Amino acid sequence: MTSVWIEKDSDGIIASIAIYLVLGLVLAVINTIVKPIAHFIAFPLYILTLGLFVLVTNALMLELVSWLSQKMGIGLHVDSFGAAIWAALILAILTALISIPFKRRVDPGQSQY
């Protein structure tokens, strides 16, 4: 069975929180810098697959974060590309659910501008 996990050397809660925060920061930087370039390059594939290729690029971003975190000694492990696809799908669903309360609602009678 393939999986995604975070290897922690210490048992302290502060160290665990720090590891998760650093991994979140690395993922945010990768999504800010590398992901737009990947989206631009893969744009024809998005059209061809009706947007499903987004899961592949998100999985590639997770694989990149895994590689970088292992180089940094933090230890996010992604066993296979299939596990990265499933993790990307779960992250996409969680992101959509978490963003629901923060969406700006526009009254039908008012203009957005």
C-alpha positions as CSV (number, residue, x, y, z in Angstrom):
1,M,0.0,0.0,0.0
2,T,1.4,3.4,-0.9
3,S,1.0,6.3,1.3
4,V,2.1,9.8,2.2
5,W,3.5,10.5,5.7
6,I,5.6,12.9,7.7
7,E,8.6,11.5,9.5
8,K,9.2,13.2,12.9
9,D,12.3,12.6,14.9
10,S,11.1,14.3,18.1
11,D,8.0,13.6,20.2
12,G,7.4,17.2,21.3
13,I,4.3,19.0,20.2
14,I,6.2,22.2,19.5
15,A,8.6,20.4,17.2
16,S,5.7,18.7,15.4
17,I,3.9,22.0,15.0
18,A,7.1,23.6,13.7
19,I,7.5,20.7,11.1
20,Y,4.0,21.2,9.9
21,L,4.4,24.9,9.6
22,V,7.7,24.6,7.7
23,L,6.1,22.1,5.3
24,G,3.1,24.4,4.8
25,L,5.5,27.2,4.1
26,V,7.5,25.1,1.6
27,L,4.2,24.1,-0.1
28,A,3.0,27.7,-0.3
29,V,6.3,28.8,-1.8
30,I,6.2,26.0,-4.4
31,N,2.5,26.8,-5.2
32,T,3.4,30.5,-5.6
33,I,6.5,30.2,-7.7
34,V,6.6,26.9,-9.6
35,K,2.9,26.1,-10.0
36,P,2.0,29.1,-12.2
37,I,4.8,28.1,-14.6
38,A,3.6,24.5,-14.6
39,H,0.0,25.6,-15.3
40,F,1.3,27.8,-18.2
41,I,3.3,24.9,-19.7
42,A,0.5,22.4,-19.3
43,F,-2.4,24.6,-20.5
44,P,-3.1,22.5,-23.6
45,L,-3.4,19.4,-21.5
46,Y,-5.9,21.2,-19.2
47,I,-8.1,21.9,-22.3
48,L,-7.6,18.3,-23.6
49,T,-8.5,16.7,-20.3
50,L,-11.2,19.2,-19.4
51,G,-9.2,20.3,-16.3
52,L,-8.4,16.9,-14.8
53,F,-4.7,17.4,-15.5
54,V,-4.7,19.8,-12.6
55,L,-4.5,16.8,-10.3
56,V,-1.4,15.7,-12.1
57,T,0.3,19.1,-11.6
58,N,-0.8,19.2,-8.0
59,A,0.7,15.8,-7.5
60,L,3.9,16.9,-9.1
61,M,4.0,19.9,-6.7
62,L,3.6,17.5,-3.8
63,E,6.4,15.3,-5.1
64,L,8.6,18.4,-5.4
65,V,7.7,19.4,-1.8
66,S,8.5,15.9,-0.7
67,W,11.9,16.0,-2.4
68,L,12.7,19.4,-1.0
69,S,11.7,18.5,2.5
70,Q,13.8,15.4,2.5
71,K,16.8,17.5,1.4
72,M,16.0,19.8,4.3
73,G,15.8,16.9,6.7
74,I,12.1,17.4,7.6
75,G,10.9,14.2,6.0
76,L,7.6,14.4,4.0
77,H,7.5,11.1,2.2
78,V,5.4,10.3,-0.8
79,D,5.7,6.6,-1.7
80,S,4.5,6.8,-5.3
81,F,3.0,9.0,-7.9
82,G,-0.4,7.3,-7.3
83,A,-0.2,8.3,-3.7
84,A,0.6,11.9,-4.7
85,I,-2.5,11.9,-7.0
86,W,-4.7,10.7,-4.1
87,A,-3.1,13.3,-1.7
88,A,-3.7,16.0,-4.3
89,L,-7.3,15.0,-4.7
90,I,-7.8,15.1,-0.9
91,L,-6.1,18.5,-0.6
92,A,-8.3,19.9,-3.4
93,I,-11.4,18.7,-1.6
94,L,-10.3,20.0,1.8
95,T,-9.3,23.4,0.3
96,A,-12.7,23.7,-1.4
97,L,-14.5,22.9,1.8
98,I,-12.4,25.2,4.0
99,S,-12.7,28.1,1.6
100,I,-16.6,28.0,1.6
101,P,-17.0,30.3,4.6
102,F,-14.5,32.8,3.3
103,K,-16.1,33.3,-0.1
104,R,-17.5,36.8,-0.8
105,R,-21.2,36.8,-1.5
106,V,-22.6,39.3,-3.9
107,D,-26.2,40.4,-3.8
108,P,-28.0,39.8,-7.1
109,G,-29.2,43.4,-7.2
110,Q,-25.8,44.9,-6.6
111,S,-22.9,45.2,-9.0
112,Q,-19.6,43.7,-8.2
113,Y,-17.8,46.9,-9.2
